[in-house]
Amino acid sequence: MLNSFLVVFMGLMPIVNPPGSALLFLTLTHKGTRDERADLARRIAIYAFLIMLASLYVGAFVLRLFGISVPVLRVAGGLVLAMAGWRALDAPPPTEVRSPSGAGHSDLANMAFYPLTMPLTTGPGTVAVAIALGTSGSHAADMPLPIVLSGMLGALLAALAITALVYVCYRFADRLEMALGQHGSDALGRLFAFILICIGIQILWIGLAELWTSLPPR
């Protein structure tokens, strides 16, 4: 169980990267209030946990069912991530869109799954690694049932630990905005929006490279 926990946690943690993703979360939700962000953090944590769990246990089966390869998943996820970054980079300043009455709450709630959970928090990289970690235990059928269950429990605890970190980092991301001020947080947000575009293009490029190498030789 401990071995499974460490493998899954160390494999997914650098990709999910809750502290870094929290800054991007702050950029995309700058028009929301603190309560709205707290609610979003809870929703995103739940969605992220379900995505990691599904990818670990049934991700490979779902991809095979629909005939989707991991490189194609990377290409699609990279495009979505780059577009989300562009929207954040091109968004009007917070003073033009922030609504004290919370009029934009429904818009933020609709963003909880896309793009804040998928692909920002648990994107194609997370799904691909989780699927790889899940399929790496395919030999578990030859093991005793207690060992198999212990390994599954370790993976579950690792996903829970990452989920808790996502919630804490997102829940208190607005503290950074308070420390930097409105103009400073807006400048930092646009910087991270540009980084988000670069991350999306990088994922897209990796997927295209994998698709290119998979082409049959002439």
Secondary structure, 3 states (H helix, E strand, C coil): CHHHHHHHHHHHHHHHCHHHHHHHHHHHCCCCCHHHHHHHHHHHHHHHHHHHHHHHHCHHHHHHHHCCCHHHHHHHHHHHHHHHHHHHHCCCCHHHHCCCCCCCHHHHHHCCCCCHHHHHHCCHHHHHHHHHHHHCCHHHHHCCHHHHHHHHHHHHHHHHHHHHHHHHHHHCCHHHHHHHHHHHHHHHHHHHHHHHHHHHHHHHHHHHHHHHHCCCCC
